[in-house]
Amino acid sequence: MLQVRAEGSPLVLGQFVLLALAWGASFLFIKIGLEGLSPTQVVLGRMVTGAAALLLVTAVTRQRLPRDAAAWGHLAAVAVLLCVAPFLLFAWAELHLSSGLASIYNATTPLMTMMVALVALPGERPDRAKLTGLLVGFAGVVVVLAPWRGLAGGSRAAQAACLLATLCYGLAFVYLRRFISPRALPALAVATMQVGLGAMIMLLAAPFTATSPVALSWPVVLSVLALGVAGSGLAYVWNTNVVAHWGATNASTVTYLTPVVGVALGITVLGERITWSEPVGAMIVVVGIAISQGRIRTRRSTPAHPLNTPGQGQRPDRRSVPAQS
């Protein structure tokens, strides 16, 4: 059974709900943004508005950013792996996929993180629960892919792009755990720097990559603002508060809610259609995540140590909590 203890004030529960809505709705906002902007322009708008929101929160709370040059270098790498690359991949993929399907693939992030950690972190031993969870989770990915319908076409390339994006998240979280968490930096400072550096990268590249004609409308503008301010800005602050009150393990249950929100919004707002394999595969992925995290016990298994999920609750350190899509 999955249990979340609603410790703390009702405000924390409200922030948890807003967090699930913000991250689940991100894929809807990307889809709407693409109606008037290119994928690169959507990501540029998202990064700039997200950085502005986080800088404002940092200024209001009088949070100091680290001055260590090495920390800035590591966070620049994180900005690419956790923000720039996966955001671009998801935005491009949604030119060919429904927003709901993209949100389902985003739910594979904990599996990718665990797979990378098992290879890159010597202390992460592949116990029975982790291996079983990985096998079950990736079996769910195969069901979502539905190879019996054929593997050719742009849709398959777009699905591969989504999986590559979650692999980037996995690499980023392991990198954070290896090089950022030992520095014990404040979580807000980490998020502000990584999103801010990502915005700088996108601004520098804009004259070469964001030159397509734009067709701005209120839905497009509001979607990009919501994507940046809520999905890449305020959601981080909400997540930090939830982790502080509930702990990383309980906060990580947002992982199970974001694809539900994404699929539901895609169907109700955009009229998207899904096949039976997509929700069934998503459920199998969630079961795999639950097994790997020790929420569902396998025989002779012990609870697995929770790993980071991009922007989705589990973190290596409560103070170094990155933001995600």
Secondary structure per residue as TSV (DSSP state, phi and psi in degrees):
chain	resnum	aa	ss	phi	psi
A	1	M	-	360.0	140.6
A	2	L	-	-92.4	127.9
A	3	Q	-	-128.5	136.9
A	4	V	-	-124.0	121.6
A	5	R	-	-87.2	118.0
A	6	A	-	-80.9	63.4
A	7	E	-	-78.8	155.9
A	8	G	S	88.7	-173.1
A	9	S	-	-75.0	161.7
A	10	P	H	-57.9	-21.8
A	11	L	H	-60.6	-35.3
A	12	V	H	-66.5	-43.0
A	13	L	H	-61.3	-39.9
A	14	G	H	-62.5	-39.5
A	15	Q	H	-67.0	-35.3
A	16	F	H	-63.2	-43.1
A	17	V	H	-65.0	-44.6
A	18	L	H	-61.6	-36.3
A	19	L	H	-63.0	-47.2
A	20	A	H	-62.2	-41.1
A	21	L	H	-66.1	-43.6
A	22	A	H	-64.0	-47.4
A	23	W	H	-74.0	-35.3
A	24	G	H	-69.2	-35.3
A	25	A	H	-79.7	-10.7
A	26	S	H	-56.5	-36.8
A	27	F	H	-73.5	-31.6
A	28	L	H	-65.4	-45.6
A	29	F	H	-63.4	-37.8
A	30	I	H	-60.2	-46.0
A	31	K	H	-61.1	-43.5
A	32	I	H	-68.9	-40.1
A	33	G	H	-59.7	-33.9
A	34	L	T	-70.7	-10.0
A	35	E	T	-69.8	-21.7
A	36	G	T	-130.6	-5.2
A	37	L	S	-132.1	159.6
A	38	S	-	-79.7	164.0
A	39	P	H	-54.9	-41.5
A	40	T	H	-64.5	-39.2
A	41	Q	H	-68.5	-36.5
A	42	V	H	-61.5	-46.6
A	43	V	H	-66.1	-40.0
A	44	L	H	-58.7	-49.4
A	45	G	H	-62.1	-40.5
A	46	R	H	-62.9	-46.7
A	47	M	H	-67.3	-42.5
A	48	V	H	-66.4	-46.0
A	49	T	H	-69.7	-35.4
A	50	G	H	-64.5	-43.1
A	51	A	H	-63.6	-40.1
A	52	A	H	-62.6	-42.2
A	53	A	H	-63.5	-44.6
A	54	L	H	-69.2	-37.8
A	55	L	H	-63.8	-36.6
A	56	L	H	-65.1	-45.4
A	57	V	H	-62.7	-40.6
A	58	T	H	-62.4	-41.5
A	59	A	H	-67.6	-43.0
A	60	V	H	-63.4	-40.1
A	61	T	T	-86.7	-0.9
A	62	R	T	56.7	40.7
A	63	Q	-	-81.1	134.6
A	64	R	-	-93.5	139.3
A	65	L	-	-87.6	144.6
A	66	P	-	-64.6	150.2
A	67	R	-	-106.2	-1.6
A	68	D	-	-67.4	120.7
A	69	A	H	-62.2	-36.1
A	70	A	H	-64.1	-39.9
A	71	A	H	-63.7	-40.4
A	72	W	H	-63.7	-39.0
A	73	G	H	-64.4	-44.4
A	74	H	H	-64.4	-40.4
A	75	L	H	-71.9	-25.1
A	76	A	H	-65.3	-40.4
A	77	A	H	-64.1	-40.8
A	78	V	H	-63.9	-38.9
A	79	A	H	-58.7	-39.6
A	80	V	I	-69.5	-46.8
A	81	L	I	-75.1	-33.4
A	82	L	I	-98.4	-20.5
A	83	C	I	-122.6	-67.9
A	84	V	I	-60.6	-56.6
A	85	A	H	-64.5	-52.5
A	86	P	H	-67.5	-34.6
A	87	F	H	-62.5	-42.7
A	88	L	H	-65.0	-41.5
A	89	L	H	-64.3	-45.0
A	90	F	H	-65.9	-40.3
A	91	A	H	-63.9	-43.8
A	92	W	H	-64.6	-41.3
A	93	A	H	-61.0	-34.8
A	94	E	T	-75.5	-2.8
A	95	L	T	-70.2	-22.4
A	96	H	T	-120.4	-12.2
A	97	L	S	-122.4	161.0
A	98	S	-	-73.6	154.6
A	99	S	H	-64.7	-34.3
A	100	G	H	-64.4	-41.8
A	101	L	H	-67.3	-38.3
A	102	A	H	-61.2	-39.8
A	103	S	H	-66.9	-31.8
A	104	I	H	-65.6	-44.7
A	105	Y	H	-65.3	-33.3
A	106	N	H	-59.5	-28.0
A	107	A	T	-69.5	-9.6
A	108	T	T	-81.1	-1.0
A	109	T	H	-54.5	-46.3
A	110	P	H	-59.7	-35.3
A	111	L	H	-67.5	-43.5
A	112	M	H	-63.0	-41.5
A	113	T	H	-61.3	-43.9
A	114	M	H	-65.5	-41.1
A	115	M	H	-62.1	-44.3
A	116	V	H	-65.5	-41.3
A	117	A	H	-63.8	-38.1
A	118	L	H	-63.0	-29.3
A	119	V	H	-88.0	-41.4
A	120	A	H	-94.0	-23.1
A	121	L	-	-108.7	111.9
A	122	P	T	-58.2	-29.4
A	123	G	T	-77.0	-11.0
A	124	E	-	-89.7	95.2
A	125	R	-	-86.1	136.0
A	126	P	-	-77.0	82.4
A	127	D	-	-75.7	177.4
A	128	R	H	-59.5	-42.6
A	129	A	H	-63.8	-44.1
A	130	K	H	-65.4	-45.6
A	131	L	H	-65.1	-41.7
A	132	T	H	-63.5	-44.3
A	133	G	H	-61.8	-41.4
A	134	L	H	-62.6	-45.0
A	135	L	H	-63.3	-45.2
A	136	V	H	-64.5	-44.8
A	137	G	H	-61.6	-44.8
A	138	F	H	-75.3	-22.7
A	139	A	H	-63.6	-37.3
A	140	G	H	-63.7	-37.7
A	141	V	H	-61.4	-41.3
A	142	V	H	-62.3	-40.3
A	143	V	H	-63.4	-41.8
A	144	V	H	-62.9	-42.1
A	145	L	H	-62.7	-31.7
A	146	A	-	51.7	63.8
A	147	P	G	-61.8	-19.2
A	148	W	G	-66.9	-12.8
A	149	R	G	-94.5	3.8
A	150	G	-	100.9	151.4
A	151	L	S	-115.1	8.8
A	152	A	-	-94.0	163.0
A	153	G	S	106.3	164.8
A	154	G	H	-62.9	-30.7
A	155	S	H	-61.9	-39.4
A	156	R	H	-68.7	-39.4
A	157	A	H	-62.7	-38.1
A	158	A	H	-68.0	-39.0
A	159	Q	H	-64.7	-37.9
A	160	A	H	-63.9	-36.3
A	161	A	H	-64.4	-38.3
A	162	C	H	-62.9	-42.9
A	163	L	H	-67.5	-36.0
A	164	L	H	-65.5	-36.0
A	165	A	H	-63.9	-43.7
A	166	T	H	-70.3	-28.7
A	167	L	H	-64.6	-38.5
A	168	C	H	-60.2	-42.4
A	169	Y	H	-59.2	-44.9
A	170	G	H	-60.4	-44.8
A	171	L	H	-61.8	-39.9
A	172	A	H	-65.3	-43.1
A	173	F	H	-68.4	-37.8
A	174	V	H	-66.8	-39.2
A	175	Y	H	-61.9	-43.6
A	176	L	I	-59.6	-44.5
A	177	R	I	-65.3	-34.7
A	178	R	I	-80.0	-40.2
A	179	F	I	-116.5	-21.3
A	180	I	I	-103.2	-45.7
A	181	S	G	-56.2	-41.0
A	182	P	G	-61.1	-19.5
A	183	R	G	-80.8	-10.5
A	184	A	T	54.2	44.2
A	185	L	-	-78.8	148.8
A	186	P	-	-60.2	141.0
A	187	A	H	-60.9	-42.2
A	188	L	H	-63.7	-39.3
A	189	A	H	-64.1	-40.6
A	190	V	H	-62.4	-47.8
A	191	A	H	-64.4	-42.9
A	192	T	H	-62.1	-42.7
A	193	M	H	-69.2	-42.8
A	194	Q	H	-69.1	-40.6
A	195	V	H	-71.2	-39.4
A	196	G	H	-63.8	-43.0
A	197	L	H	-66.0	-37.4
A	198	G	H	-62.6	-39.5
A	199	A	H	-64.6	-39.4
A	200	M	H	-63.4	-42.2
A	201	I	H	-60.6	-44.9
A	202	M	H	-66.4	-37.7
A	203	L	H	-66.0	-40.1
A	204	L	H	-66.5	-34.6
A	205	A	H	-84.3	-15.5
A	206	A	H	-54.8	-42.8
A	207	P	H	-60.8	-17.8
A	208	F	H	-108.1	-23.8
A	209	T	H	-118.7	-14.2
A	210	A	-	-119.5	47.4
A	211	T	-	-102.4	2.5
A	212	S	S	-66.7	151.3
A	213	P	-	-60.4	145.6
A	214	V	-	-112.1	152.2
A	215	A	-	-131.0	83.9
A	216	L	-	-77.6	138.6
A	217	S	-	-142.1	167.1
A	218	W	H	-60.7	-42.8
A	219	P	H	-59.5	-40.2
A	220	V	H	-65.7	-48.1
A	221	V	H	-63.3	-47.3
A	222	L	H	-65.8	-34.3
A	223	S	H	-65.9	-43.5
A	224	V	H	-66.3	-39.6
A	225	L	H	-63.0	-45.2
A	226	A	H	-64.4	-39.7
A	227	L	I	-60.8	-42.5
A	228	G	I	-79.8	-53.6
A	229	V	I	-67.7	-46.4
A	230	A	I	-86.1	-54.6
A	231	G	I	-70.3	-32.6
A	232	S	I	-114.6	-0.4
A	233	G	I	-120.5	-81.4
A	234	L	I	-61.9	-32.8
A	235	A	H	-58.4	-35.0
A	236	Y	H	-63.2	-43.3
A	237	V	H	-63.8	-43.8
A	238	W	H	-60.3	-43.6
A	239	N	H	-62.7	-39.9
A	240	T	H	-60.7	-43.2
A	241	N	H	-66.4	-40.5
A	242	V	H	-64.8	-44.1
A	243	V	H	-61.9	-40.1
A	244	A	H	-64.3	-35.8
A	245	H	H	-90.5	-37.8
A	246	W	H	-101.2	-20.6
A	247	G	-	91.8	156.9
A	248	A	H	-63.4	-37.6
A	249	T	H	-65.6	-49.0
A	250	N	H	-67.2	-38.3
A	251	A	H	-64.2	-27.9
A	252	S	T	-68.5	-10.8
A	253	T	T	-65.8	-10.5
A	254	V	H	-60.9	-23.8
A	255	T	H	-55.9	-34.8
A	256	Y	H	-80.4	-18.9
A	257	L	H	-94.1	-31.6
A	258	T	H	-61.4	-41.6
A	259	P	H	-68.3	-30.0
A	260	V	H	-63.8	-45.9
A	261	V	H	-63.2	-44.6
A	262	G	H	-61.1	-45.8
A	263	V	H	-66.8	-44.2
A	264	A	H	-61.9	-42.7
A	265	L	H	-68.3	-38.5
A	266	G	H	-60.5	-39.5
A	267	I	H	-73.0	-47.2
A	268	T	H	-77.7	-37.6
A	269	V	H	-90.4	-42.5
A	270	L	H	-103.3	-5.9
A	271	G	-	68.5	27.6
A	272	E	-	-70.6	151.0
A	273	R	-	-111.7	146.5
A	274	I	-	-124.1	154.1
A	275	T	-	-97.0	164.2
A	276	W	T	-60.1	-30.2
A	277	S	H	-69.6	-25.6
A	278	E	H	-71.6	-54.1
A	279	P	H	-66.7	-34.7
A	280	V	H	-65.4	-46.1
A	281	G	H	-61.7	-39.2
A	282	A	H	-62.2	-40.8
A	283	M	H	-63.8	-38.7
A	284	I	H	-65.9	-39.9
A	285	V	H	-59.8	-45.5
A	286	V	H	-62.2	-41.2
A	287	V	H	-61.4	-42.4
A	288	G	H	-60.1	-42.4
A	289	I	H	-62.0	-44.3
A	290	A	H	-62.0	-41.1
A	291	I	H	-64.8	-45.4
A	292	S	H	-65.2	-27.6
A	293	Q	T	-90.6	0.2
A	294	G	T	82.5	10.2
A	295	R	S	-76.8	-30.6
A	296	I	S	-114.9	118.6
A	297	R	-	-81.6	135.1
A	298	T	-	-101.6	159.8
A	299	R	T	-57.9	130.9
A	300	R	T	62.3	26.0
A	301	S	-	-105.9	157.0
A	302	T	-	-115.6	155.3
A	303	P	-	-57.6	133.3
A	304	A	-	-79.5	146.0
A	305	H	-	-69.1	124.2
A	306	P	-	-66.1	142.3
A	307	L	-	-109.4	168.5
A	308	N	-	-64.8	145.1
A	309	T	-	-125.3	134.3
A	310	P	T	-57.3	108.5
A	311	G	T	61.8	18.5
A	312	Q	S	-130.1	45.8
A	313	G	S	103.1	-61.4
A	314	Q	-	-80.6	135.0
A	315	R	-	-140.1	152.0
A	316	P	S	-75.1	-20.1
A	317	D	-	-154.1	134.2
A	318	R	T	-65.7	-22.7
A	319	R	T	-88.3	-22.6
A	320	S	-	-110.9	75.5
A	321	V	-	-109.9	109.8
A	322	P	-	-78.5	165.4
A	323	A	-	-100.2	159.9
A	324	Q	-	-145.0	172.5
A	325	S	-	-60.7	360.0
